[in-house]
Amino acid sequence: MATEYGQGYGHGYDSGFGLAEPRRRRLPAGLRAPFEGRSWREFGYVLLSLPIGIMLFTYAVTMVALGAGLLVTFLGIPVLAAGLAGCRGFGALERARARGMLGLEVGDPEPLRMKKSGVMAWMGAVLKSGTSWRTLLYAVVQFPWSVFSFVVAVNFWAYGWALLTYPLWFWVFPVYAGQGGLQLFGDAHHSVYLDNPFEITVTALVGLLFTLATPWIVRALTMVDRVMVHGLLGPSRLSARVVELESDRGVVVDTAAADLRRIERDLHDGAQARLVALAMDLGLAKEKLAEDPRAAARMVDEAHGEVKTALQELRDLARGIHPAVLTDRGLDAALSAVASRCAVPVQVEVDLAERPAPAIEGIAYFTVSELLQNISKHARATWAAVDVWRVEGRLMVQVVDNGVGGADASSGSGLAGLAERLDAVDGILVVDSPTGGPTRVTAELPWRGERSLR
């Protein structure tokens, strides 16, 4: 943890003369959008969605209808399974297309789970898989949406560029009765043409507005595609939650194993070694009791000091496992005790009307304990403050110091391990530590420790 503070110093210069180079001036986003690669990729995605949607919709409806119609015979099940498997294949292609053209990072859904091998087991797994039915729903829903988005995008794009470039091509229209240009209206009595400079300029300005607005309209249309791909073709929330819980379980197991190793090491190197030495000293004192009572008394007195030291180490070890004051009196008293042992003055303020769950209370205690220990060793601070309060269903813990700053939870240090421990219970650790200080570390924990499906 020695690398957590005092890092991150930099010169703050962008050039060799110590002066920051001026930021390059760029066009506003609204003017750049029609020429950006992202806009053209999104427009290409919308164009491709229509033919792909037609093929996918036709395949899905045909296979499902055929399979459902044949369910009266045994052939309906394999046909339906094959149709759903094909939809899963189309789903993989759609994820790749969205990843390449929209930059959408969506994970692959959970694979088929088969307890046995064979064709029958495969068909059962396909039919029971939620991913298969979600890809079928995507095939049905995506088709009408692709038609709508194609029509809107193509019309806006075509009309925008056509009107914007109208001054370049209006002369191609034939001249009727001395009029030339695009005919807006005409009947047996009169006609309206866009042929004079004012009308041509206004037409180009309208086209400019259409051209500037079209990329944002297309972007809004592709947002719906992003939602559909992410929600119907990506991993389900339940599956993602299971993966997250498995990862958190691994973190909890590793943390518990590390704590056990620490306790074993502290017992072996501390109290156990002292008790062994104490037993040897008492044995020698017993042997010298008859020969040299004074030496025996001196040795017993030294052994008495060793007993006190061993008891203090055992108390510290028990406090590190779970302090009794935390169980008996709660966070306010426990954190005040921790603050009293800190190397710098610490102000503690706990504003809680009731106590949180015991497990959350323990995690909050050890979080503050580690942060104060970090301040004592590395922060070079002259004061610190600890605030604990509740916001709705969350327990908030904040530790502030005026040290040198530079703490970084992403550098693989002790703060990273602390963040992983909090994440295992749906907690969050936020570190705000600019170089030079001050450092503000905020931990957010669930009040009852209940992990809900998100």
C-alpha positions in Angstrom: 0.0 0.0 0.0 3.0 2.2 0.0 2.4 3.2 -3.6 -1.1 4.5 -3.0 -0.1 8.0 -2.0 2.4 10.4 -3.3 2.1 9.2 -6.9 0.8 10.9 -10.0 3.1 13.9 -10.0 3.6 15.4 -13.4 5.0 18.5 -15.0 1.7 19.7 -16.4 3.3 21.0 -19.5 2.4 20.1 -23.1 5.5 21.6 -24.7 9.1 22.1 -23.9 8.6 25.7 -23.0 6.3 25.0 -20.1 3.2 26.3 -21.8 0.2 24.3 -22.7 -0.5 24.2 -26.4 -3.8 25.7 -27.4 -6.6 23.3 -28.1 -7.2 22.8 -31.8 -10.3 24.5 -33.0 -12.8 22.1 -34.4 -16.1 22.6 -36.0 -19.2 22.2 -33.8 -20.6 18.7 -33.6 -23.8 19.8 -35.4 -21.7 20.9 -38.5 -19.3 17.9 -38.4 -22.0 15.2 -38.1 -22.9 14.9 -41.8 -19.3 14.2 -42.7 -18.3 11.9 -39.7 -17.6 8.3 -40.3 -20.0 7.4 -37.5 -22.9 9.0 -39.3 -22.2 7.1 -42.5 -21.7 3.8 -40.6 -25.1 4.3 -38.8 -26.8 5.2 -42.1 -25.3 2.1 -43.7 -26.5 0.0 -40.8 -30.1 1.3 -41.4 -29.8 0.5 -45.1 -28.7 -3.0 -44.4 -31.3 -3.6 -41.8 -34.1 -3.7 -44.3 -32.9 -6.6 -46.5 -31.6 -8.5 -43.5 -34.8 -7.9 -41.6 -36.8 -9.3 -44.6 -34.7 -12.4 -44.8 -34.7 -12.9 -41.0 -38.5 -12.3 -40.7 -39.3 -14.6 -43.6 -37.0 -17.4 -42.3 -38.3 -17.1 -38.7 -42.0 -17.0 -39.6 -41.7 -19.8 -42.1 -39.8 -22.2 -39.9 -41.9 -21.5 -36.8 -45.2 -21.9 -38.7 -44.0 -25.0 -40.4 -42.8 -26.5 -37.1 -46.0 -25.5 -35.3 -48.0 -27.1 -38.1 -46.1 -30.3 -37.9 -46.3 -30.6 -34.1 -49.1 -33.2 -34.6 -46.3 -35.4 -35.9 -42.8 -36.0 -34.6 -41.3 -33.8 -37.4 -42.6 -30.6 -35.8 -40.1 -30.7 -32.9 -36.9 -31.0 -35.0 -38.2 -28.4 -37.5 -39.0 -26.0 -34.7 -35.6 -26.7 -33.1 -33.8 -26.1 -36.4 -35.7 -22.9 -36.9 -34.7 -21.6 -33.4 -31.1 -22.7 -34.0 -31.1 -20.7 -37.2 -32.4 -17.7 -35.4 -29.5 -18.0 -32.9 -27.1 -18.0 -35.9 -28.7 -14.9 -37.3 -28.5 -13.4 -33.8 -24.7 -13.9 -33.8 -24.4 -12.2 -37.2 -26.5 -9.3 -35.9 -24.3 -8.9 -32.9 -21.2 -8.8 -35.1 -22.9 -6.3 -37.4 -23.9 -4.0 -34.5 -20.4 -4.3 -33.1 -18.7 -3.4 -36.3 -21.0 -0.6 -37.5 -22.5 0.8 -34.3 -19.6 0.1 -32.0 -22.0 -1.7 -29.6 -20.2 -3.9 -27.2 -22.6 -6.7 -26.4 -21.6 -10.0 -24.9 -22.6 -13.4 -26.3 -25.6 -15.0 -24.6 -25.3 -18.1 -22.5 -24.5 -21.3 -24.5 -26.8 -24.3 -24.7 -26.8 -26.4 -21.5 -27.0 -30.1 -22.3 -26.9 -32.7 -19.6 -26.5 -35.5 -22.1 -25.1 -35.7 -25.6 -27.1 -36.5 -28.7 -29.7 -35.0 -31.1 -32.6 -35.3 -28.7 -30.7 -33.6 -25.9 -29.7 -30.8 -28.3 -33.3 -30.3 -29.5 -34.5 -30.1 -25.9 -31.8 -27.6 -25.0 -32.6 -25.4 -28.0 -36.3 -25.4 -27.2 -35.8 -24.7 -23.5 -33.2 -22.0 -24.0 -34.5 -18.4 -23.4 -31.9 -17.1 -25.9 -33.6 -19.0 -28.7 -37.0 -17.5 -28.1 -35.5 -14.0 -27.6 -33.8 -14.2 -31.0 -37.1 -15.3 -32.5 -38.7 -12.3 -31.0 -36.0 -10.1 -32.4 -36.6 -11.5 -35.9 -40.3 -10.6 -35.6 -39.9 -7.1 -34.1 -36.9 -6.0 -36.1 -38.6 -6.3 -39.5 -41.3 -3.6 -39.1 -38.8 -1.4 -37.3 -36.3 -1.8 -40.1 -39.0 -0.7 -42.6 -39.8 2.4 -40.6 -36.2 3.4 -40.0 -35.2 2.7 -43.7 -38.0 5.0 -45.0 -37.3 7.8 -42.5 -33.5 7.7 -43.0 -33.5 7.4 -46.8 -36.0 10.2 -47.2 -34.3 12.6 -44.9 -30.9 11.8 -46.3 -32.0 12.0 -50.0 -34.1 15.2 -49.6 -31.5 16.9 -47.5 -28.6 16.4 -50.0 -30.9 17.0 -53.0 -32.1 20.3 -51.7 -28.7 21.4 -50.5 -27.1 20.9 -53.9 -30.1 22.3 -55.8 -28.2 25.3 -57.0 -25.9 22.9 -58.9 -28.5 21.0 -60.8 -31.7 23.0 -61.1 -30.8 23.9 -64.7 -31.5 20.3 -65.8 -35.2 21.0 -65.7 -36.8 22.0 -69.1 -38.1 25.5 -69.6 -41.8 25.9 -69.9 -43.3 29.3 -70.8 -40.1 31.0 -69.8 -39.9 29.2 -66.4 -37.1 26.8 -65.4 -36.4 24.9 -62.3 -38.2 22.4 -60.0 -42.0 22.7 -60.3 -43.6 22.7 -56.8 -47.2 23.0 -58.1 -49.0 23.2 -61.4 -52.5 22.9 -62.8 -54.4 24.3 -65.8 -54.4 27.8 -64.4 -50.9 28.5 -62.9 -47.6 26.8 -61.9 -45.0 27.5 -59.2 -41.3 27.0 -60.0 -38.2 27.3 -57.9 -36.3 29.3 -60.5 -35.2 32.7 -59.1 -32.1 33.3 -57.0 -34.1 33.9 -53.8 -36.1 30.7 -54.1 -32.9 28.7 -55.0 -31.1 30.1 -51.9 -34.1 29.3 -49.6 -34.2 25.8 -51.1 -30.5 25.2 -50.4 -30.9 26.5 -46.8 -33.8 24.1 -46.2 -31.7 21.3 -47.6 -28.9 22.4 -45.2 -31.2 22.1 -42.3 -32.3 18.7 -43.4 -28.7 17.6 -44.0 -27.6 18.8 -40.5 -30.6 17.1 -38.8 -30.4 13.8 -40.6 -27.4 12.3 -38.8 -29.1 13.0 -35.4 -32.3 11.4 -36.6 -30.4 8.4 -37.9 -28.6 8.2 -34.6 -31.9 8.2 -32.7 -33.2 5.4 -34.9 -30.1 3.3 -34.3 -30.5 3.8 -30.6 -33.6 1.7 -30.8 -31.5 -0.9 -32.7 -28.9 -0.8 -30.0 -31.6 -1.4 -27.3 -33.1 -4.4 -29.3 -29.7 -6.0 -29.9 -28.5 -5.5 -26.4 -31.8 -6.6 -24.8 -32.8 -9.5 -27.1 -29.5 -10.8 -28.5 -27.2 -10.2 -25.6 -26.9 -12.2 -22.4 -30.0 -12.2 -20.2 -30.0 -10.2 -17.0 -30.3 -13.4 -15.0 -27.3 -15.0 -16.7 -25.2 -11.9 -16.3 -26.2 -11.7 -12.6 -25.3 -15.4 -12.1 -21.8 -14.7 -13.6 -21.4 -11.6 -11.4 -22.5 -13.6 -8.3 -20.0 -16.4 -9.2 -17.2 -13.8 -9.6 -18.2 -12.1 -6.3 -18.3 -15.5 -4.6 -14.7 -16.1 -5.7 -13.7 -12.7 -4.3 -15.3 -13.5 -1.0 -13.6 -16.9 -0.8 -10.2 -15.4 -1.7 -10.7 -12.6 0.9 -11.7 -15.1 3.6 -8.7 -17.3 2.7 -6.3 -14.3 2.9 -7.8 -13.3 6.3 -7.3 -16.8 7.6 -3.7 -16.8 6.4 -3.2 -13.4 8.1 -4.6 -14.6 11.4 -2.5 -17.8 11.2 0.6 -15.7 10.5 -0.1 -13.3 13.3 -0.7 -16.1 15.8 2.4 -18.0 14.7 4.7 -15.0 14.6 3.2 -13.1 17.5 1.3 -14.6 20.4 2.3 -18.2 19.8 6.0 -17.3 19.7 5.6 -15.3 22.9 3.7 -18.1 24.7 6.4 -20.6 23.7 9.1 -18.3 25.1 6.9 -17.8 28.2 6.7 -21.5 28.8 10.5 -21.9 28.5 11.1 -19.0 30.9 8.7 -20.4 33.4 10.4 -23.8 33.1 13.8 -22.3 33.8 12.3 -20.3 36.7 10.9 -23.5 38.2 14.3 -25.2 38.0 16.1 -22.2 39.6 13.5 -21.7 42.3 15.3 -23.9 44.8 18.9 -22.8 43.9 18.5 -19.1 43.2 15.1 -17.7 44.3 16.1 -14.2 43.3 16.9 -15.2 39.7 13.7 -17.3 39.6 11.7 -14.3 40.8 13.3 -12.1 38.1 12.5 -14.6 35.4 8.9 -14.9 36.7 8.7 -11.1 36.6 9.9 -11.1 32.9 7.4 -13.8 32.1 4.7 -11.7 33.6 5.6 -8.9 31.2 5.6 -11.4 28.3 2.1 -12.5 29.4 0.9 -8.9 29.2 2.4 -8.4 25.8 0.9 -11.6 24.5 -2.5 -10.6 25.9 -2.3 -7.3 24.1 -1.4 -9.0 20.8 -4.3 -11.4 21.3 -6.6 -8.4 21.9 -5.4 -6.7 18.8 -5.9 -9.9 16.8 -9.4 -10.3 18.1 -10.1 -6.7 17.3 -8.9 -7.4 13.8 -11.3 -10.4 13.4 -14.3 -8.6 14.8 -14.1 -6.1 17.6 -16.4 -6.6 20.6 -17.2 -2.9 20.7 -18.7 -3.1 17.2 -21.0 -5.9 18.3 -21.9 -4.3 21.6 -22.2 -0.6 20.7 -22.2 -0.2 16.9 -20.3 1.8 14.4 -20.1 5.1 16.3 -18.1 3.6 19.2 -16.1 1.2 17.1 -15.0 3.9 14.6 -14.2 6.3 17.5 -11.9 3.6 18.9 -10.2 3.2 15.6 -9.8 6.9 15.2 -8.1 7.2 18.6 -5.4 4.8 17.5 -4.7 6.8 14.2 -1.4 8.7 13.9 -3.3 12.0 13.0 -6.3 13.6 14.7 -9.5 12.2 13.3 -13.0 13.7 13.6 -15.7 11.0 13.5 -19.4 11.8 12.8 -21.9 8.9 12.6 -25.5 9.9 11.8 -27.5 6.7 11.9 -30.9 6.3 13.5 -30.6 2.5 13.5 -27.9 -0.1 12.9 -27.3 -1.7 9.4 -27.0 -5.5 8.9 -24.1 -7.0 10.9 -22.2 -8.0 7.8 -22.5 -4.5 6.3 -21.5 -3.0 9.6 -18.4 -5.1 9.7 -17.4 -4.2 6.2 -17.9 -0.5 6.9 -15.7 -0.8 10.0 -12.9 -2.6 8.2 -13.1 -0.1 5.3 -12.6 2.8 7.6 -9.9 0.9 9.6 -7.9 0.2 6.4 -8.3 3.8 5.1 -7.1 5.3 8.4 -4.2 2.9 8.5 -3.3 4.0 5.0 -3.5 7.7 6.1 -1.2 7.0 9.1 1.4 5.3 6.9 1.4 7.1 3.6 -0.7 10.2 3.4 1.5 12.6 5.4 -1.7 14.3 6.6 -2.3 16.5 9.6 -6.0 15.8 10.1 -8.7 13.4 8.8 -12.4 13.1 9.1 -14.8 10.1 9.0 -18.5 10.6 8.1 -21.1 7.9 8.1 -24.7 8.4 7.1 -27.7 6.7 5.4 -29.3 7.7 2.1 -32.5 5.7 1.4 -31.4 2.1 1.3 -27.6 2.7 1.2 -25.0 3.2 3.8 -22.5 6.0 3.0 -19.0 6.1 4.4 -16.6 8.9 3.6 -13.0 9.4 4.8 -11.2 12.7 4.1 -7.6 13.7 4.8 -5.4 16.7 3.8 -2.4 14.6 2.8 -0.3 14.6 -0.4 -3.0 12.9 -2.5 -2.2 10.7 -5.5 -4.2 7.7 -4.2 -5.3 5.4 -7.1 -7.6 2.4 -6.8 -6.8 1.3 -10.4 -3.1 0.6 -9.8 -3.6 -2.8 -8.2 -2.8 -1.5 -4.7 -4.6 -2.0 -1.4 -7.4 0.3 -2.5 -8.1 -2.1 -5.4 -8.5 -5.0 -3.0 -10.8 -2.9 -0.9 -12.9 -2.0 -3.9 -13.2 -5.7 -4.8 -14.3 -6.5 -1.3 -17.0 -3.8 -1.5 -18.1 -5.0 -4.9 -18.7 -8.5 -3.6 -21.7 -7.1 -1.6 -22.9 -4.6 -4.3 -20.8 -1.8 -2.8 -19.0 1.0 -4.6 -15.6 2.6 -3.7 -14.9 6.1 -5.2 -11.5 7.7 -4.8 -11.0 11.4 -5.4 -7.3 12.1 -4.7 -5.7 14.8 -6.9 -1.9 15.2 -6.6 -1.3 17.5 -3.7 -4.5 16.5 -2.0 -6.9 16.5 -0.4 -8.0 12.8 -0.6 -11.7 11.9 -0.4 -12.6 8.2 -0.4 -16.4 7.4 -0.5 -17.8 3.9 0.1 -21.4 3.1 -0.7 -22.9 -0.1 0.8 -26.3 -1.7 0.8 -28.1 -1.2 4.1 -29.2 -4.8 4.5 -26.8 -6.5 2.2 -29.4 -7.9 0.0 -28.3 -8.5 -3.6 -31.2 -7.8 -5.9 -31.5 -8.8 -9.6 -30.8 -5.8 -11.8 
